[in-house]
Amino acid sequence: MLSEGFELLEKYGIKIPKYWINEVPLHSNFPLVIKADLNHKTDLGAVKLNIQNYSELKKYYEEFRKKFNTDIIIQEQVIGEFNEVIIGIKYDKIFGDICLIGIGGIYTELLKDFIILSLPFDINILERRLKDLKLYPMLNGFRNRPKVNINLLYENIMKLYELYKKEKLLEIEVNPLLINEKESYAVDIRFVKQ
C-alpha cells in the first residue's frame, strides 16, 4: 500500500523522499531508511533509520525480507531539522469532510495533541486553530526548533484533500509530514479506498 500511496502523493504534487520497493539500490545517497509496509512499524521493529552504507543496507534488507511478509521500502532519509506533523482526512456523518492536524511521528498516539477542522477551510482558520495545540510552541520555533511554514502546511493539506476527493478515498493519513520553514516531505501514508 505504501508504494501506491507514494505514487498518489507524487501525482498530486506532495513531495516525498526518493524510494525503492523490494530492491536494494546500488546508487543512492546515505543515510537511508528501510521499513516494512505495515502499520505501527516502530512497535513491530519494522523500521530502521540512519543506515550508513551498502553492507548495512543489504543486511537489514535480507533480515526484513525474512521477518516480514510484505513489501520492503527503502527511502533516502530526510536530513535536517524538521517538525513532524500528522494530517488525516476522512468523512464524518455530522460534519462532512474533516481534517485532523497535530503533532505527528511515533508520539502521535501518546500525546494525542491535535485539532479537527471541517473541510474546506482557509489558511487564517488553520493559523488560528494551530495555536490550540498544547505543543504549538514546538511548531513555532521553541528552543531553536524549526518553525513550520504555515503556507506550506496549508498547501500540503489542500493537496491531500484534493487527492482524497478525486481518488474517492474513505480516509487518508500522512504521518509524519516532515516540515520546516522551507520544505516538507511526506514520509509515510496510509489510506482506505471506498
C-alpha positions in Angstrom: 0.0 0.0 0.0 2.9 2.4 0.6 4.1 2.2 -3.0 0.6 3.1 -4.2 0.3 5.8 -1.6 3.7 7.3 -2.6 2.5 7.3 -6.3 -0.6 9.2 -5.3 1.3 11.7 -3.3 3.6 12.4 -6.2 0.7 12.6 -8.6 -0.8 15.4 -6.5 2.4 17.3 -6.0 3.2 16.3 -2.4 7.0 15.9 -2.0 8.3 12.5 -0.8 11.9 11.3 -0.4 13.3 9.1 -3.2 12.4 5.5 -2.6 12.7 1.9 -3.8 10.4 -1.0 -3.3 11.6 -4.6 -2.9 15.1 -3.8 -4.2 18.4 -2.6 -2.8 19.6 0.4 -4.7 23.2 0.3 -5.9 23.5 4.0 -6.3 21.9 6.1 -3.6 22.6 8.8 -1.1 23.2 7.7 2.5 21.8 7.7 5.1 18.8 5.6 4.2 15.7 4.3 5.9 14.3 0.8 5.5 10.8 -0.2 6.5 8.2 -2.9 6.0 4.9 -1.9 4.6 2.9 -2.3 7.9 1.0 -0.1 10.3 2.8 0.6 13.6 6.2 -0.1 12.2 8.1 1.2 15.2 6.2 -1.1 17.6 6.9 -4.1 15.3 10.6 -3.3 14.8 9.8 -2.8 11.1 11.7 0.4 10.5 15.4 1.2 10.7 16.8 4.7 10.4 20.3 6.0 9.7 21.6 3.2 7.5 25.1 4.5 6.6 26.4 2.1 3.9 25.6 -0.6 1.4 26.6 -3.6 3.5 24.4 -2.4 6.4 21.5 -1.8 4.0 21.9 -5.3 2.5 21.9 -6.9 5.9 18.7 -5.1 7.0 17.0 -5.8 3.7 17.6 -9.5 4.0 16.6 -9.5 7.6 13.3 -7.7 6.8 12.6 -9.9 3.8 12.7 -13.0 6.2 10.9 -11.4 9.1 8.0 -9.5 7.3 5.8 -10.9 4.6 5.1 -7.6 2.8 6.8 -5.0 0.6 10.1 -3.6 1.9 10.6 0.1 1.2 13.9 1.9 1.2 13.9 5.7 1.3 16.5 8.4 1.3 16.5 9.7 4.9 15.5 13.4 5.1 18.4 15.3 6.6 17.9 18.5 8.6 15.8 19.9 11.3 12.1 19.3 10.8 8.9 19.1 12.8 6.7 16.0 12.5 3.1 16.7 11.8 0.1 14.3 11.2 -2.6 15.1 8.7 -5.6 12.9 8.4 -8.7 13.4 6.3 -12.0 11.4 6.4 -15.7 11.8 6.2 -17.8 12.4 9.3 -21.6 11.9 9.2 -22.3 15.1 11.1 -19.6 17.5 9.9 -18.8 16.1 6.4 -15.2 16.0 5.4 -12.9 16.7 8.3 -9.1 17.1 8.7 -7.1 16.2 11.8 -3.8 18.1 12.2 -1.4 17.6 15.0 1.9 16.6 16.4 3.0 13.6 14.3 5.5 10.8 14.3 5.9 8.0 16.8 4.4 10.0 19.6 1.1 10.8 18.0 -1.0 8.3 20.0 0.8 9.0 23.2 0.5 12.8 23.0 -3.0 13.0 21.4 -2.3 16.6 20.5 -4.4 17.5 17.5 -7.1 19.8 16.2 -10.0 18.8 13.9 -11.3 21.2 11.2 -14.2 20.9 8.8 -13.0 21.0 5.2 -12.6 23.1 3.2 -11.1 25.9 5.5 -8.9 28.9 4.8 -5.4 29.5 5.9 -6.4 32.0 8.6 -8.5 29.4 10.4 -5.6 27.0 10.2 -3.2 29.5 11.6 -5.6 30.5 14.5 -6.5 26.9 15.4 -2.9 25.6 15.4 -2.4 27.7 18.5 -4.9 25.4 20.3 -2.3 22.6 20.2 -0.6 22.0 23.6 2.7 21.7 21.8 2.1 24.6 19.4 5.4 26.3 20.6 7.3 23.4 19.1 5.8 24.3 15.7 6.7 27.9 16.2 10.4 27.8 16.9 10.5 26.8 20.6 14.2 26.5 21.8 15.5 27.0 18.3 13.4 24.3 16.7 12.5 25.0 13.1 9.3 26.9 12.6 6.5 25.3 10.5 5.8 27.3 7.3 2.0 27.7 7.7 1.6 28.4 3.9 3.4 25.2 3.1 1.4 23.2 5.7 -1.8 24.6 4.2 -0.7 23.8 0.7 0.0 20.2 1.7 -3.4 19.8 3.4 -5.2 21.2 0.4 -3.3 18.9 -2.0 -4.1 15.9 0.3 -7.7 17.0 0.3 -7.7 17.1 -3.5 -6.2 13.6 -3.6 -8.8 12.3 -1.1 -11.7 13.8 -3.1 -10.5 12.9 -6.7 -9.4 9.4 -5.8 -12.7 8.8 -3.8 -11.0 7.6 -0.6 -12.7 6.9 2.7 -9.8 8.2 4.6 -6.1 9.2 4.2 -3.4 9.9 6.7 0.2 11.2 6.3 2.2 10.6 9.4 4.7 12.1 9.6 4.9 15.1 7.3 8.3 16.4 7.9 8.1 20.2 7.7 10.1 23.3 8.5 10.2 26.9 7.1 11.5 25.9 3.7 10.4 22.4 2.7 8.2 19.4 3.5 8.3 15.7 2.9 5.6 13.1 3.4 7.5 10.0 4.6 4.6 7.7 5.4 1.0 7.3 4.2 -2.0 5.1 4.8 -5.4 5.3 3.1 -8.6 3.4 2.7 -10.4 3.1 -0.6 -14.2 3.2 -1.0 
